[in-house]
């Protein structure tokens, strides 16, 4: 190798090293203890649906906090079914809530447990499907236990009543949904 090529190669190596060092200084890793909740609602533009989503996240946050004896923030994010299913599969979301009359096909997987809640009082216009990742058995068990309790929260019940334009529902029926 000629000295000219050697100097060029050395300069290129130094430039790459400097660029790599600069990128390392700019790399930031952020973590969060927040539970990431995907909300799929085909009628999310309906009156009261945003408040219902927020009220559910707050009720779930409260129930998980009671079980863990420490705050467990819940970070809700509205999504379509395909993105929510993909996020649940790859770990971008920890749990999903589907508001509607049926569970979207994209949300059906052997990797997920599904709990279905329907109103036993009033004229419910939708069901709730709680989609839980199975990969962390402890978290899945805690979420399965917290879901029915979160549905009893007064702020959530008021938000549902407002979204449905009905009297306050007093009870939700919870069952493992057919897959």
Backbone as CSV, one residue per row, in Angstrom:
resi,resn,N_x,N_y,N_z,CA_x,CA_y,CA_z,C_x,C_y,C_z
1,UNK,0.853,-1.160,0.000,0.000,0.000,0.000,0.900,1.224,0.000
2,UNK,0.554,2.167,-0.815,1.368,3.371,-0.925,1.124,4.278,0.273
3,UNK,2.109,5.113,0.596,1.945,6.037,1.717,0.741,6.962,1.532
4,UNK,0.452,7.319,0.293,-0.678,8.202,0.017,-1.998,7.511,0.413
5,UNK,-2.127,6.231,0.051,-3.337,5.489,0.412,-3.428,5.257,1.920
6,UNK,-2.282,5.017,2.547,-2.234,4.774,3.979,-2.699,6.019,4.752
7,UNK,-2.223,7.197,4.308,-2.634,8.444,4.951,-4.141,8.664,4.765
8,UNK,-4.645,8.374,3.569,-6.074,8.524,3.294,-6.911,7.578,4.158
9,UNK,-6.467,6.331,4.284,-7.157,5.349,5.105,-7.136,5.746,6.582
10,UNK,-5.979,6.258,7.048,-5.852,6.708,8.428,-6.769,7.906,8.688
11,UNK,-6.871,8.831,7.755,-7.740,9.993,7.899,-9.212,9.562,7.950
12,UNK,-9.559,8.594,7.096,-10.925,8.088,7.080,-11.254,7.399,8.402
13,UNK,-10.327,6.614,8.948,-10.534,5.927,10.223,-10.697,6.940,11.357
14,UNK,-9.888,8.004,11.338,-10.009,9.037,12.379,-11.356,9.758,12.284
15,UNK,-11.808,10.035,11.068,-13.084,10.714,10.878,-14.233,9.827,11.372
16,UNK,-14.162,8.523,11.073,-15.195,7.594,11.522,-15.220,7.505,13.043
17,UNK,-14.046,7.438,13.655,-13.949,7.362,15.110,-14.518,8.622,15.754
18,UNK,-14.204,9.775,15.193,-14.720,11.038,15.739,-16.242,11.101,15.598
19,UNK,-16.734,10.650,14.433,-18.177,10.671,14.224,-18.871,9.693,15.173
20,UNK,-18.279,8.521,15.359,-18.869,7.534,16.271,-18.878,8.055,17.698
21,UNK,-17.809,8.740,18.113,-17.735,9.307,19.458,-18.784,10.377,19.657
22,UNK,-19.025,11.176,18.627,-20.021,12.236,18.722,-21.428,11.636,18.858
23,UNK,-21.683,10.544,18.102,-22.990,9.907,18.185,-23.214,9.304,19.560
24,UNK,-22.172,8.744,20.157,-22.317,8.142,21.478,-22.698,9.197,22.506
25,UNK,-22.163,10.389,22.368,-22.489,11.459,23.308,-23.929,11.941,23.134
26,UNK,-24.492,11.724,21.958,-25.837,12.195,21.694,-26.900,11.133,21.948
27,UNK,-26.495,9.900,22.139,-27.427,8.822,22.370,-28.023,8.927,23.768
28,UNK,-29.344,8.909,23.829,-30.030,8.968,25.117,-30.956,7.770,25.228
29,UNK,-30.915,7.129,26.329,-31.811,6.015,26.590,-32.777,6.453,27.676
30,UNK,-34.047,6.342,27.375,-35.061,6.729,28.340,-35.882,5.498,28.692
31,UNK,-36.199,5.381,29.933,-37.075,4.293,30.347,-38.214,4.882,31.153
32,UNK,-39.238,4.086,31.287,-40.400,4.558,32.013,-41.014,3.387,32.758
33,UNK,-41.539,3.655,33.925,-42.254,2.634,34.670,-43.709,2.588,34.244
34,UNK,-44.101,3.471,33.355,-45.498,3.564,32.954,-45.931,2.329,32.167
35,UNK,-47.121,1.879,32.442,-47.740,0.807,31.689,-48.270,1.427,30.403
36,UNK,-47.912,0.867,29.286,-48.313,1.428,27.988,-49.595,0.748,27.514
37,UNK,-50.670,1.531,27.439,-52.006,1.050,27.117,-52.412,1.523,25.726
38,UNK,-52.648,0.570,24.822,-53.165,0.895,23.485,-54.685,0.883,23.566
39,UNK,-55.310,1.943,23.078,-56.767,2.012,23.068,-57.237,2.007,21.623
40,UNK,-58.044,1.012,21.297,-58.606,0.880,19.953,-60.099,1.131,20.072
41,UNK,-60.563,2.172,19.405,-61.974,2.543,19.475,-62.398,3.033,18.107
42,UNK,-63.188,2.240,17.422,-63.642,2.604,16.087,-64.518,3.840,16.068
43,UNK,-65.093,4.181,17.208,-65.970,5.343,17.304,-65.382,6.375,18.261
44,UNK,-64.059,6.543,18.203,-63.373,7.414,19.167,-63.768,8.886,19.040
45,UNK,-64.380,9.252,17.933,-64.804,10.654,17.752,-66.162,10.937,18.387
46,UNK,-66.834,9.898,18.859,-68.146,10.082,19.488,-68.000,10.894,20.772
47,UNK,-69.059,11.595,21.113,-69.064,12.444,22.300,-68.762,11.608,23.545
48,UNK,-67.823,12.070,24.336,-67.519,11.430,25.604,-66.519,10.290,25.539
49,UNK,-66.103,9.868,24.351,-65.204,8.721,24.262,-63.811,9.051,24.794
50,UNK,-63.289,10.233,24.514,-61.962,10.599,25.034,-61.961,10.595,26.560
51,UNK,-63.046,11.127,27.159,-63.110,11.127,28.626,-63.219,9.713,29.158
52,UNK,-63.918,8.847,28.439,-64.038,7.462,28.875,-62.669,6.768,28.822
53,UNK,-61.905,7.012,27.764,-60.565,6.430,27.647,-59.678,6.889,28.802
54,UNK,-59.696,8.192,29.066,-58.881,8.741,30.159,-59.325,8.203,31.511
55,UNK,-60.640,8.106,31.704,-61.166,7.611,32.976,-60.775,6.146,33.180
56,UNK,-60.785,5.351,32.110,-60.359,3.953,32.246,-58.884,3.879,32.622
57,UNK,-58.044,4.668,31.955,-56.603,4.668,32.264,-56.377,5.059,33.725
58,UNK,-57.110,6.066,34.204,-56.970,6.484,35.603,-57.452,5.405,36.569
59,UNK,-58.550,4.744,36.235,-59.064,3.679,37.096,-58.092,2.499,37.137
60,UNK,-57.533,2.149,35.994,-56.547,1.062,35.940,-55.292,1.449,36.715
61,UNK,-54.865,2.687,36.559,-53.702,3.196,37.299,-53.928,3.089,38.809
62,UNK,-55.119,3.463,39.255,-55.445,3.387,40.677,-55.413,1.936,41.161
63,UNK,-56.062,1.038,40.421,-56.108,-0.375,40.826,-54.721,-0.994,40.869
64,UNK,-53.897,-0.715,39.876,-52.535,-1.269,39.863,-51.714,-0.688,41.005
65,UNK,-51.905,0.589,41.290,-51.204,1.222,42.411,-51.573,0.584,43.738
66,UNK,-52.841,0.243,43.898,-53.291,-0.420,45.123,-52.647,-1.798,45.266
67,UNK,-52.526,-2.506,44.170,-51.952,-3.857,44.204,-50.445,-3.839,44.411
68,UNK,-49.786,-2.826,43.853,-48.319,-2.748,43.949,-47.841,-1.958,45.161
69,UNK,-48.757,-1.273,45.825,-48.414,-0.424,46.973,-47.444,0.692,46.572
70,UNK,-47.520,1.082,45.317,-46.694,2.169,44.774,-47.394,2.677,43.512
71,UNK,-47.149,3.925,43.142,-47.782,4.445,41.921,-47.349,3.658,40.678
72,UNK,-48.329,3.345,39.847,-48.076,2.686,38.569,-48.750,3.537,37.500
73,UNK,-48.003,4.439,36.885,-48.612,5.294,35.870,-49.056,4.475,34.653
74,UNK,-50.177,4.837,34.084,-50.688,4.204,32.875,-50.673,5.259,31.778
75,UNK,-50.018,4.929,30.696,-49.874,5.872,29.590,-50.748,5.390,28.423
76,UNK,-51.953,5.963,28.278,-52.838,5.526,27.192,-52.460,6.177,25.865
77,UNK,-52.651,5.420,24.797,-52.414,5.954,23.457,-53.445,5.352,22.520
78,UNK,-54.214,6.202,21.854,-55.202,5.733,20.897,-54.483,5.221,19.655
79,UNK,-54.948,4.097,19.139,-54.299,3.453,18.014,-55.345,2.722,17.192
80,UNK,-54.970,2.335,15.966,-55.858,1.463,15.207,-55.506,0.020,15.572
81,UNK,-56.335,-0.919,15.189,-56.175,-2.316,15.609,-54.857,-2.924,15.130
82,UNK,-54.473,-2.655,13.894,-53.238,-3.246,13.362,-52.007,-2.753,14.119
83,UNK,-51.937,-1.455,14.359,-50.787,-0.907,15.095,-50.778,-1.373,16.551
84,UNK,-51.940,-1.455,17.154,-52.012,-1.921,18.535,-51.568,-3.380,18.633
85,UNK,-52.023,-4.213,17.710,-51.625,-5.631,17.717,-50.131,-5.771,17.493
86,UNK,-49.605,-5.004,16.568,-48.168,-5.047,16.302,-47.394,-4.571,17.535
87,UNK,-47.853,-3.503,18.174,-47.202,-2.983,19.373,-47.279,-3.951,20.549
88,UNK,-48.402,-4.653,20.680,-48.513,-5.662,21.734,-47.561,-6.833,21.455
89,UNK,-47.471,-7.223,20.199,-46.612,-8.360,19.839,-45.137,-8.054,20.062
90,UNK,-44.719,-6.815,19.784,-43.285,-6.503,19.909,-42.928,-5.826,21.232
91,UNK,-43.898,-5.608,22.106,-43.616,-5.041,23.418,-43.701,-3.525,23.489
92,UNK,-44.117,-2.868,22.413,-44.294,-1.410,22.458,-45.470,-1.031,23.351
93,UNK,-46.454,-1.924,23.433,-47.582,-1.763,24.336,-47.584,-2.936,25.300
94,UNK,-48.037,-2.697,26.527,-48.132,-3.755,27.528,-49.511,-4.398,27.540
95,UNK,-50.516,-3.605,27.210,-51.901,-4.062,27.280,-52.733,-3.220,26.313
96,UNK,-53.852,-3.782,25.884,-54.726,-3.053,24.973,-56.160,-3.054,25.465
97,UNK,-56.893,-2.018,25.137,-58.321,-1.924,25.425,-59.026,-1.663,24.105
98,UNK,-59.931,-2.576,23.733,-60.709,-2.411,22.514,-62.132,-2.067,22.929
99,UNK,-62.627,-0.964,22.410,-63.988,-0.521,22.680,-64.784,-0.759,21.406
100,UNK,-65.785,-1.614,21.478,-66.577,-1.903,20.284,-67.430,-3.132,20.477
101,UNK,-68.070,-3.554,19.390,-68.954,-4.704,19.452,-68.257,-6.019,19.145
102,UNK,-67.030,-5.944,18.652,-66.291,-7.168,18.363,-64.791,-6.906,18.489
103,UNK,-64.066,-7.972,18.676,-62.613,-7.893,18.777,-62.041,-7.955,17.371
104,UNK,-61.269,-6.941,16.955,-60.695,-6.967,15.612,-59.795,-8.193,15.415
105,UNK,-59.829,-8.753,14.240,-59.047,-9.947,13.912,-57.569,-9.757,14.219
106,UNK,-57.043,-8.566,14.008,-55.626,-8.300,14.268,-55.257,-8.476,15.733
107,UNK,-56.234,-8.336,16.608,-55.985,-8.413,18.053,-56.124,-9.833,18.601
108,UNK,-56.428,-10.783,17.740,-56.563,-12.179,18.151,-55.237,-12.875,17.890
109,UNK,-54.629,-13.380,18.956,-53.340,-14.060,18.846,-53.170,-15.011,20.023
110,UNK,-52.429,-16.060,19.804,-52.134,-16.984,20.907,-51.176,-16.342,21.911
111,UNK,-50.600,-15.194,21.556,-49.689,-14.474,22.452,-50.440,-13.597,23.451
112,UNK,-51.765,-13.475,23.293,-52.554,-12.582,24.126,-53.670,-13.343,24.845
113,UNK,-53.979,-12.893,26.070,-55.201,-13.286,26.759,-56.191,-12.157,26.538
114,UNK,-57.460,-12.502,26.402,-58.479,-11.484,26.176,-59.583,-11.641,27.215
115,UNK,-59.888,-10.541,27.910,-61.028,-10.485,28.815,-62.083,-9.605,28.155
116,UNK,-63.317,-10.033,28.205,-64.411,-9.265,27.606,-65.346,-8.798,28.706
117,UNK,-65.716,-7.531,28.659,-66.662,-6.973,29.620,-67.868,-6.436,28.862
118,UNK,-69.033,-6.798,29.349,-70.275,-6.256,28.796,-71.102,-5.716,29.941
119,UNK,-71.904,-4.733,29.667,-72.746,-4.148,30.702,-73.904,-5.083,31.000
120,UNK,-74.204,-5.258,32.262,-75.349,-6.086,32.644,-76.556,-5.231,32.971
121,UNK,-76.369,-3.930,32.999,-77.477,-3.008,33.259,-77.485,-1.964,32.157
122,UNK,-78.613,-1.415,31.876,-78.697,-0.360,30.872,-78.654,-0.926,29.468
123,UNK,-78.554,-0.044,28.527,-78.518,-0.423,27.115,-77.108,-0.187,26.586
124,UNK,-76.207,-1.059,26.918,-74.817,-0.915,26.495,-74.689,-0.924,24.987
125,UNK,-73.966,0.027,24.481,-73.789,0.125,23.040,-72.471,-0.483,22.590
126,UNK,-71.682,-0.981,23.527,-70.390,-1.562,23.167,-69.926,-2.495,24.272
127,UNK,-68.931,-3.282,23.928,-68.261,-4.147,24.899,-66.833,-3.628,25.032
128,UNK,-66.160,-4.069,26.072,-64.748,-3.738,26.267,-63.961,-5.039,26.215
129,UNK,-62.903,-5.043,25.418,-62.011,-6.193,25.327,-60.655,-5.756,25.879
130,UNK,-60.181,-6.443,26.874,-58.908,-6.133,27.509,-57.907,-7.177,27.012
131,UNK,-56.948,-6.751,26.226,-55.998,-7.651,25.572,-54.671,-7.566,26.317
132,UNK,-54.256,-8.705,26.885,-53.079,-8.748,27.756,-52.006,-9.633,27.147
133,UNK,-50.790,-9.125,27.093,-49.656,-9.938,26.624,-49.399,-11.061,27.623
134,UNK,-49.121,-12.251,27.115,-48.891,-13.414,27.973,-47.431,-13.578,28.394
135,UNK,-46.508,-12.860,27.772,-45.083,-13.141,27.977,-44.590,-12.880,29.400
136,UNK,-45.261,-12.048,30.169,-44.913,-11.814,31.569,-46.093,-12.293,32.418
137,UNK,-45.972,-13.517,32.928,-47.094,-14.145,33.641,-47.538,-13.335,34.859
138,UNK,-46.594,-12.768,35.602,-46.936,-11.983,36.786,-47.718,-10.733,36.430
139,UNK,-47.264,-10.027,35.412,-47.967,-8.821,34.969,-49.335,-9.192,34.406
140,UNK,-49.407,-10.272,33.640,-50.682,-10.695,33.067,-51.681,-11.033,34.164
141,UNK,-51.227,-11.692,35.203,-52.105,-12.042,36.314,-52.597,-10.790,37.037
142,UNK,-51.693,-9.849,37.257,-52.069,-8.610,37.946,-53.060,-7.801,37.105
143,UNK,-52.831,-7.713,35.799,-53.738,-6.976,34.929,-55.105,-7.649,34.865
144,UNK,-55.119,-8.980,34.817,-56.392,-9.714,34.782,-57.212,-9.457,36.045
145,UNK,-56.538,-9.346,37.175,-57.238,-9.077,38.432,-57.663,-7.613,38.538
146,UNK,-56.882,-6.701,37.985,-57.178,-5.267,38.096,-58.288,-4.814,37.148
147,UNK,-58.432,-5.478,36.010,-59.412,-5.048,35.010,-60.839,-4.974,35.558
148,UNK,-61.367,-6.052,36.175,-62.744,-5.952,36.685,-62.915,-4.865,37.745
149,UNK,-61.896,-4.670,38.554,-61.973,-3.641,39.591,-61.935,-2.235,38.989
150,UNK,-61.146,-2.070,37.921,-61.074,-0.756,37.262,-62.433,-0.375,36.676
151,UNK,-63.204,-1.375,36.257,-64.516,-1.100,35.667,-65.529,-0.624,36.702
152,UNK,-65.209,-0.772,37.972,-66.101,-0.332,39.046,-65.836,1.108,39.473
153,UNK,-64.776,1.722,38.964,-64.429,3.084,39.346,-65.522,4.068,38.973
154,UNK,-65.887,4.936,39.907,-67.005,5.855,39.688,-66.762,6.837,38.541
155,UNK,-65.531,7.329,38.397,-65.256,8.247,37.284,-65.414,7.524,35.958
156,UNK,-64.955,6.277,35.900,-65.098,5.497,34.675,-66.574,5.233,34.383
157,UNK,-67.333,4.831,35.397,-68.749,4.547,35.192,-69.512,5.784,34.723
158,UNK,-69.176,6.930,35.285,-69.833,8.175,34.844,-69.468,8.498,33.396
159,UNK,-68.206,8.261,33.037,-67.765,8.529,31.664,-68.469,7.596,30.678
160,UNK,-68.663,6.336,31.064,-69.384,5.386,30.207,-70.830,5.822,30.049
161,UNK,-71.452,6.206,31.138,-72.849,6.649,31.085,-72.987,7.845,30.153
162,UNK,-72.066,8.770,30.245,-72.107,9.951,29.371,-71.905,9.557,27.913
163,UNK,-70.938,8.652,27.663,-70.670,8.218,26.291,-71.865,7.476,25.699
164,UNK,-72.611,6.751,26.542,-73.779,5.996,26.080,-75.060,6.804,26.095
165,UNK,-75.039,7.945,26.787,-76.260,8.724,26.914,-77.305,7.972,27.727
166,UNK,-76.893,7.327,28.798,-77.786,6.494,29.599,-77.554,6.703,31.081
167,UNK,-78.345,5.999,31.850,-78.171,6.003,33.293,-76.863,5.304,33.641
168,UNK,-76.382,5.557,34.809,-75.125,4.977,35.266,-75.220,3.449,35.349
169,UNK,-74.413,2.715,34.569,-74.437,1.256,34.686,-73.793,0.849,36.000
170,UNK,-74.386,-0.148,36.659,-73.855,-0.507,37.975,-72.955,-1.735,37.950
171,UNK,-73.065,-2.562,36.937,-72.310,-3.802,36.926,-71.836,-4.117,35.505
172,UNK,-70.635,-4.657,35.437,-70.097,-5.171,34.171,-69.923,-6.669,34.343
173,UNK,-70.235,-7.413,33.340,-70.019,-8.854,33.340,-68.675,-9.106,32.658
174,UNK,-67.788,-9.855,33.288,-66.443,-10.106,32.762,-66.325,-11.580,32.410
175,UNK,-65.776,-11.873,31.256,-65.563,-13.260,30.847,-64.327,-13.342,29.971
176,UNK,-63.736,-14.531,29.917,-62.649,-14.750,28.970,-63.301,-14.817,27.606
177,UNK,-62.839,-13.970,26.696,-63.433,-13.910,25.361,-62.989,-15.115,24.530
178,UNK,-63.857,-15.558,23.671,-63.501,-16.636,22.745,-62.499,-16.099,21.747
179,UNK,-61.515,-16.925,21.417,-60.470,-16.460,20.493,-60.679,-17.022,19.116
